[in-house]
Amino acid sequence: MSPRTAADVEVTDSAVISNDRGAVTLPVVIDSEMVDGVVWLPSRAPGLGVPQHLAASPGDLVTIGPADEPAVADEDTEASQ
């Protein structure tokens, strides 16, 4: 996400990305070339569980917030792949 987006939602290391179908906690990468107000999610990254927990498609609206705990790989997702 962009530096401004990260600052606006008070995110540093990990973020909770959520919608009406679920939520996922992911590590944050701050990239000055990202557009403000946009996040990129690695939907096929093993162990992150984006499709299983969030069911988001490109262009879907999501909510971004700081995570209470550091992001870790989802062991249940890894086992089911």
C-alpha positions as CSV (number, residue, x, y, z in Angstrom):
1,M,0.0,0.0,0.0
2,S,1.1,3.6,-0.4
3,P,2.7,5.5,2.5
4,R,-0.3,7.8,2.7
5,T,-2.8,4.9,2.9
6,A,-0.7,3.2,5.6
7,A,-0.5,6.4,7.6
8,D,-4.3,7.1,7.1
9,V,-5.2,3.7,8.5
10,E,-2.4,3.6,11.1
11,V,-0.8,0.5,9.7
12,T,2.9,-0.4,10.0
13,D,3.9,-4.1,10.0
14,S,0.6,-6.0,9.7
15,A,-2.9,-5.1,8.5
16,V,-6.3,-6.7,8.8
17,I,-8.0,-6.6,5.4
18,S,-11.7,-7.3,5.7
19,N,-15.0,-7.2,3.9
20,D,-18.5,-8.6,4.5
21,R,-17.3,-12.2,3.7
22,G,-14.4,-12.4,6.1
23,A,-11.0,-11.0,7.1
24,V,-7.3,-11.9,6.7
25,T,-4.2,-10.5,8.5
26,L,-1.2,-9.9,6.2
27,P,2.2,-8.4,6.4
28,V,2.4,-4.8,5.0
29,V,4.7,-3.6,2.3
30,I,4.8,0.2,1.9
31,D,5.4,1.1,-1.8
32,S,5.5,4.7,-2.9
33,E,4.4,3.7,-6.4
34,M,1.0,2.3,-5.1
35,V,-2.1,4.5,-5.6
36,D,-3.5,6.0,-2.4
37,G,-6.5,4.1,-1.1
38,V,-5.6,0.9,-2.9
39,V,-4.2,-2.4,-1.6
40,W,-2.8,-5.3,-3.6
41,L,-3.4,-8.8,-2.1
42,P,-1.5,-11.9,-3.3
43,S,-4.6,-14.0,-3.9
44,R,-2.6,-17.1,-4.8
45,A,0.2,-16.9,-2.3
46,P,0.4,-20.2,-0.4
47,G,-0.4,-20.0,3.3
48,L,-2.0,-16.6,3.3
49,G,-5.6,-17.7,2.8
50,V,-6.9,-14.7,0.8
51,P,-9.4,-16.7,-1.3
52,Q,-10.6,-18.8,1.6
53,H,-11.0,-16.0,4.2
54,L,-11.7,-12.9,2.2
55,A,-13.3,-14.2,-1.1
56,A,-12.3,-10.9,-2.7
57,S,-11.8,-10.2,-6.4
58,P,-9.9,-7.4,-8.0
59,G,-11.8,-4.1,-7.6
60,D,-13.7,-5.3,-4.5
61,L,-14.1,-2.8,-1.7
62,V,-12.3,-3.8,1.5
63,T,-11.6,-2.3,4.9
64,I,-8.0,-1.8,6.0
65,G,-7.0,-1.6,9.7
66,P,-4.0,-2.3,12.0
67,A,-3.5,-5.8,13.2
68,D,-3.3,-6.6,16.9
69,E,-0.8,-9.3,16.3
70,P,1.9,-9.9,13.6
71,A,0.8,-11.7,10.5
72,V,1.6,-15.4,10.2
73,A,0.9,-18.1,7.6
74,D,-2.4,-19.8,8.1
75,E,-1.5,-23.5,8.9
76,D,-5.0,-24.7,8.1
77,T,-4.9,-23.1,4.6
78,E,-1.5,-24.7,3.9
79,A,-2.7,-28.1,4.9
80,S,-5.8,-27.9,2.6
81,Q,-3.8,-27.0,-0.5
